[in-house]
Amino acid sequence: MYKVTIAGVAELTEEVTKVEIDYMLLQDKESSKSLLSSMVQGIITVTGQILCDSDKSFMLSSTKAIADWSVLKPGHSDVYKNVTVEVTLSGLTEKLEFSDVFVVSYHEQLGTESSYFKLVLKTVQLADTSASGSAPSLSAGSAASKAAEETASTPTINTVADELNAIGPLTGKDTATINADMAARGYFSKTANSGGLVWSKDMPDGNTVVIRTDPAQVRTPPRAWADEVAHAHKESVPTTYMSAGDYSTGAPVTKYSDSNMASTDINSVHIPLRS
């Protein structure tokens, strides 16, 4: 669970699906042996869902405030803000505070069902060289430290198999959770003919991973077919066959079971979801 507070702008809680924090030491070349003359660059990446009113007519104020802040021009008095990130894992909460934070980029991915944002922030501060230092740091064994360690230990993902293994099983998940996970992993979405969503992500190996979330097909009378419950599909296709977020007719598509094994079994490639 995350809570991101941007002073004077917004407090984000239920919107946030993922927070990543990366540190880089920027040493003074003239005194590279002294940490006292070094700076720490912090990159804070916040990914989440754009929340709207019940009619989906307007963004909620917190999300709109983030969008408005991101377009301020350099030199504006409100460009730099103090940011607090609270991470709660297994009942433990770690609070990280950053000063003079500014927006590097802000991206929105808008869909007919769900929309998502990715906010990248940056701060540069003096390196913390003592227990009393004020620059942000992660204490060993803390919740934030564990989160950072998990991010650092994430294996490099280059192939379809790597990506499918990182996604893991989808059986029993609900559509909203899968959509949020796909957005957080950098997938592009478009509305499918079924009324569901097609999520796609190009891989370095020249293939594209496609995750589909489809609503249940209604038949009268029911035929107990695999698509008569809400379901997902895991697929891959050469990237050259992709166009506008989906593959073209006749593309050499590989379909997978939820255990990530290539399969042509109609029941195996329909992954049942929680309604």
N, C-alpha and C positions, 0 to 999 in steps of 0.2 A: 504494500500500500504506500502511496506517495502523497505528499502535500507540498506544493510549490507555491511560495508566496513571493510575489514581485511587488516591492513596496510602492504604494501609490498607484498600482496598476490593477492587479487581480490576485486572487487566491484560488489556486486550482487544486481540486481533490478528486472528485469522481470523474473528471474529464481525463485525468492522466493515466495512461496505460504503461508507460515506461520512461525511466530517467537514466541517462548515461552520463558519467562524469569522467573526463580524461584530463590528466595533468601532464604538462611538459615543462621541463626545467630550461630556462633561458639564461645562460651564463654570460657574464660580461667577458668578452674575449681578452681584455687587457688584464683581467685578474681571474682567469678561469679556475684557479685552484681554490678560490674562496667562495663558499656558498653564501657568505654574507653579502656578496655583491651580485647575487643571482636573483632572477625573477621567476615566478611560477605562472605559467599560462594555464588557465582552466577553461575547458570547453564543456558546456552543459547542454545536453540534447534532451529535449522534452517532447515526447510523442503522446498524442491523446486523441480523443473523440471530440468533434465539434458538437456541442449540445445546443439544441434549439427548443423553442416553445412547443406546446403540444400540437400546434398546427404546422410546425416546421416552417414558419414564416420568417422568424427572426432568430438570430444567434442569441444565446444567453449572454448577459452583460460581461461575464468573466472572459469568455472566448473572444468576444468583439473587442474588449479592451486590449487583449494581447495583439490582435490584428492591427489595431490602431497604433499601438506603441511601436510595432515593427516597421512602420513606414515613416517614422519621424526622421527628419533630415539631420545629418551631422551638424553639431553646433547648437541644436535645440536643447533647452535647459533640462528636458526630461529624458534625454537619450540614455543617461547612465542611472541605473537603479541598484538598490541593494536587493539581493535575492536569497531566500532561505529555502533549503531543500530538506524535507523530513522524510526519512525512509523507515518503514516499519516492517520487520521480518520476524516471524516467530515470537511476536509479543515484545520485541526489542525495537526501540526507536532511536535513531541517530539523527541529529540536527546539524546541518552544515550551513554556514553563513558565508556569503560572498558579497563583496562591495564593488562598486563601480562596474557593474555588469551592463553590457550592451548587446544588441541583437546583431548576429552575423547573417542569419537568414530565417525566413518564415515561409512555410509552404502549406497550402491547403489542397486536399484531395476531396473533391465534392462528388457525392453520389446521390441517387434518388432515395436510397434507404438510409445510408449512414455516410457521414463525412468525417475526415480526420485531418489533424494538423501536425506539423513537425517544426518545432522552434529550436533554433541553435543559438546559444548565448556564449559570450566570451568575457573573461576577466583576466587581468594581469596584475599580480601582486608580488610583494617581496616574499622571498622564500622563508618558510618557517624553520628556523634553525634551533629553536629552543622550546621547552615545554610551555613557555609563556607567550610564544609567538601568536600573532593574530591571523596569519594566513590560513586558508582552509587546509585541513589535513584529515586523514582517515585513521582512527585509532584501531589497533589490532583487536580483533574479536568483536568489533562493533557491527551493528546491522549493516551500516553503509559499507564497511570494509568487506563484509561477506558478499554484498552485492557487487562491489568492484572486483573482488576476486573471481566471482562467477563470470563477469564480463571478460576479464583478462584471460580466463581459462577456456573461453569459447573457441573451438577449433576453427581453422580457416575453412571457409565454405567456397568450393570451386566448382562442384559438380551437382547434377540433379540428385544423386544419392546423398551427398552431403546435406543438401537443403531439406530433402524429405526426412532424413534422420533428425535434423534439427527441429523440424516442425513437430515430429512425433505423432502419436495416434490422435485421430479426430473422433473416433467412435464415442457417442454419448455426450459430446460437447454441444452447446447451443450455438446457433448461427451468429449471434452477437459477439460471443467470445472469439469465434474463429475470425470474424471480420476485423475485430480489434487486433488480434494477433498478426494477421496478414498485413494490416496497415503499419504496425510497429516494425515488421520485418522489411518494409520498403516495397511492398507489392503495389502494382497499379490495378485499379478496379474499374469494371464497367458492368452495366446491367445486362443480364442474360435474357434470352428469349423466354426462359421459364419463369422469369420474375425474380430470380435469385441474382447472385453476383458471380462474376468471373474475375479471379485474382491472378495476376501473372507477374513473374519476375525473371528477367534475363540472367543467365548464369555465365561465368567466364568460359565454360567449356563449349559455348556455342548453342546451348539448348535453353529453353524456357520452361520453368515450372509453372503449371497451371493448377489452381485450386478452385473448384466450383462449389458453391453452396446453393442448393436447389430446394424449393418448397415441395411438399408432398403433392403428387398428382392425384386428383380426385376422379374416380371412375364409378359409374353406376351400372351394374353392381360392382363392388370391389373385386379385384382379381388376385389379391395378395402378391402383387408384383413388388420388386425391390424399390421402385420409385414412388410407391404409394405412402411412404413416410418421408419426412424431411431428411435430406441426405447430402453428402459431399462427394466430390470426386478428386482424386489425385492423378495428375497427368503430366506428361512432358512432351515437347515437340521441338524440332530444330527452330531456332529463333528466326530464321529466314522465312518461315511460314506464318509468322505472327504479323497481324495488321490491326491497328486500333484496339489493342488489348485482347485480341482473340485470334485463334488460328483459322486459316482458310479451309474451305471444303477440299477434301482429298489429302490433307496434311497427314504425314506419317506419325500418328499420335500413339504414345505408349501410355496405357492405363495401369494403375497400381492398386493393389489391395491396401488396407490400412496398415499392414505390416511392411509396406513399401516394396513388395514383390510385384514384378510385372505380371499382369494377369489379363485373361480374356473372359474370365468367368463373370457373368452379368451380376450375380449376387455379390461377389467379392469386391467389385469396383464401385458398387453403391454402398457408401459408408453411412450407416444410420446415425442421425443426430437426435439430440433431445429437442422436443418441440417447445 
